[in-house]
Amino acid sequence: MKSSGIIAAAAILMLPSLGVAAESTATLPTAVEKGRALALDTNKGNCIACHMMGDGEFPGNFGPPLSQMKERYPERSVLRKQIGDATILNPKSIMPPFGKHGIISDTEIDQIIDYLYTL
């Protein structure tokens, strides 16, 4: 009788932590959401500083608009090179070499591409 009461008490005490775990996994951002956050983050991608983007406020106009990216860059590897180090494809590019300088990681570049492919 005592052991079943202990088990029940332990189960009740564990319920909040189980609920938090289930809730936290349900609210994890997707790769697209992470990519959007990176693209707008002034300490990371900051794409909005130079490019017009679908849902960004106060865009710059140094670079081309970031629209129809999946059609413009059907090969992810080409867009990946462009974001990582634009001087590979265009030695006179003014775009910062985000990947080459370690400003954003390879994983973050992939997340930004996931986001750009939705524009």
Secondary structure, 3 states (H helix, E strand, C coil): CHHHHHHHHHHHHHHHHHHHHHHHHHCCCCHHHHHHHHHHCCCCCCHHHCCCECCCCCCCCCCCCECCHHHHCCCHHHHHHHHHCHHHCCCCCCCCCCCCCCCCCHHHHHHHHHHHCCC
